[in-house]
């Protein structure tokens, strides 16, 4: 017993001192992390509301500004919002705005930092961001975040640490007592086992029999503590494929997960050399494919490849990825009439231009609508056939399946249906053009969760429902109750996997720089811009080319020294508008090249063919500039792929203000793609930007894309779905 005390007393004293020192350190680190998160949130909010707020400031209506602010404060952490105008002594602010904040004393809060203010109602975080179209009509937007939740989290952390050290002390004390009573030979054998990684942490056949029960108890305790300490708030954890898989195991254990999309992630194509596997040029596939690798579920899609039928089993399944299967595709076969009506007709001649507002008139035909409805029903049949339970989790993707959620709900009433709309949602006036608007809205409201890229699109959807559907709308929680069923409408900005899988096989930046310039017969020091898109009129390729031509006119020193390579994957070639647009792109590129006949190297190189992800990343790494000039877009993941590819922290991203990514990436050069002069100057600024500035901008953007990656996007949706399922099961037990 005396020997045990010699070990126990110093050990317990050391543990107590360590616990005493660890608690304040954890409090400090927790506060820092949350303050940094609130600064990021403040920047994102300010970037998002800058444009609409500037419009409201010009109207001079305090009432409309206040109404706008009340919608902003529906976020539970956003405590109050105020606006300080140069000609007003008092701010325009919501009711909870702290009286301690005066417009004349905002200077200390204009920078990013730990701006905490103690008010009568508690500690708040204050961020001041300038808004306005120019310096003359500048106003200060004051964002006040509630910090009380940090105190609650700190209290929980202290409690967990206390019990952790109690359990650790008890375990160590028990183990020490047992070991001290063993013979010298058993002690040495146990110590050797510990040094080999066995014994306590990993019981083996060679472990002393006396230690095995203790080892099992310690392992069980560690597993319990690990589960308790795993943060359920996604803002506190680094999201990876393993994190997402852990969420699925912990929160949705045994649940059946099904993804439905029109486009499949792997296409089998027949070639003279045999069957070749191709990855389609699709932002949706880029985002969802790594998620499905983590989920190991079933992906239902239209089998469109020329060798797709040859590669499926008798149930139309094929395991993917090839060589390392992680999930399976269920392929559906559509007739040419179905493809022409559902996909080419209603989806891409009707819904696509309607939602993108890209100055192409939508075309609606009754025959296309009938095919659209029939194909949605066919996919609903496939979901029911693939479901292994009566309550699967179904992720419905995009505008091809607006009717599908309601059809699934009628067949599988206990299913949890998440619908994500990958393209913009227009305002009610624009959406009202569609003759079948009521049916489309009813179909989407069959979802439990309906996701969009930006809050602006969520707002547009809520206003559309308010205009055309008899439903109860809660703008505080952003939910719609229609026919007794609740649909949550949330913002889930989509992203890419981190690190990107193609980056593992990509050449170094120097190798990519050399290869691409040799490929196009360009000098080693030649400056290179790149655009990677589908050949789609929403991508602003013509506007991009015109900006390049204008830049060479304004800055002729770049003639012959700068070339822009446009990778444009052919798409939807059966639709007249797309064929006409592809021809217009070719004519524009040729006309601009003809304007500079003396150039040693052409200003524009158009490569109108599909490229696999490895080749795309090679172009990103080889270029000095990536130009994304979407006229209207949901997110545009090309911008994030360029950022992910630049691990050298070089290169400049020029980004359209009409792409959803511009809300998250203010460090890019944000432009109006319709303004050729502005885009031309942005190109010149990018070509002359110092390396230090490139590094600072790219580092900030890479940090954001790393933190807000596709696993976080999927994890947030699935955690919300898991919470809904738990509440529903609890209500069912209560009712029973």
C-alpha angles and dihedrals in degrees: 000000000000089000090052092052091053088060099036104049098054091040094052092045090051092049091049092051091047091050090048091054096040099057098064090041091054090047091052094047092046091052091049093050093050093046090052089049091051091050090053090047090049092052092048092048092048092048091049098048098036096093100043091041091053089054091050092049090055090055090056092218111143090186093059091045091052091049089052090050093050089057090051093052091060083094104097093223096047098087101180142347129209138177124210115202123193093239098047125074093201126052126247097239146156119259096263093054107132112250087214089073111084125184091232093059105048099107096097091056098052094090130066111264149096096314101168121165125193110218134176089267097046142279118328134182115235125202124176119197125178118238133181137093096266142353094276097062097032117150131181119240110207116203117191118193124195111243098187091099089064091060089051092049091047091051091051091048092051090049092049091048091050093054091041092057091043090054092042092050092048092048094047091046092051093047092047093051092050094046092047090057095051123097119267090253093053090048092053092045091050092048092050090050090052091051089053090053093255132104112055099012098038115017114211139172089271094057116111109263091232091060100048098081090047091049091052091050092049092049091051090049092050092050090051092049091047090054092048094048096045102108115236091196104090091209090071099054139064107244116223136151088269091051091052091048089050090051090052092049094045104036102025102028111174094359118146111239121198128177121200123195137145095234120061122221095230125035122194111216127190113231133169087258093052136267114340126195114227131189111217122235097250133132089208092057092044090057102038102041096072089045091056090049086060095042099046091208135129125285115203114201144148111275102226104156121109091235098035094107092051093057103048128088124239090281092053092252128138126183117231154233091045111248094011107048114199101158139358137248121222106204123208121202119223126194119237088252091053092047092048094049104034101034109022095030117036099016101041105022093039117024098029098058091036092059099037098050089210096151095263112121114239116237120213123189127178091225091055090049091053091052091046091054092045094050091048087054090050091054090047088056089052092051091052091048093049096045112104093193139028092252109048124161106244122192109199114196129213143320095316090077109040091135096045100083092059092045091052091045091056092050099036107027093175095053120116105228122197115185120191119195106206097188130060121283111226128222118274093260092057095042091049088070090077111095091213098045094128093053092048093050092047090051093052092046088063085079125097090210126022115191134197133179098242139028088239090064091047089053092049091051093049091050090049091052090046090053101045110019131065099230142126111256123198107195092182094064095021095235132140122209111199123167091351093303122114125220121188113212109203141167114244110169106208122226143168133270118275120247093022112235094226089057091070090065097035120114120247117274091256092049092048090047090054098042097050094047091049089048091058096034094247128150119259093249094046114128114236135200125188138199121186117189146126112267091262129143090227092064095071096229094151090049089049092053092048090053090052091051090048092050091054089051093050095040108029091173086083094057107116091006100073130051128181116211113203115197105196117177111210113246141174093003092169091068117087095219091056095047090049091048093050090053091047090052091052093048092048093050091049093047093052092047089050090054090066104044093156094059113119089216128026117261092222131034114189117201106184100188141095119272127197119235093258091058092045091055090048090058091047091053093046097051133087093205136028113199118200108181104168114169089209126350142164097228113318107219094199087082091056092044090056090051092048091049094055102079086151087068092232133117133066128252118212107196134188116240087224094063116093089230090069089073090061102034109052090154089073119087099265114208143172103242091207090062105078094183093052092048091047091054090047089055090051092048090050093050092050099038113128117246092243092057091046090052094048093049095044093047092055092047093046091052090053095047090046093052097038098045131149093271090060089048092053094037093055092052093045093046089052089048091048091052090051091050092049092050091048093049090048091051090048091053091049091049091048 
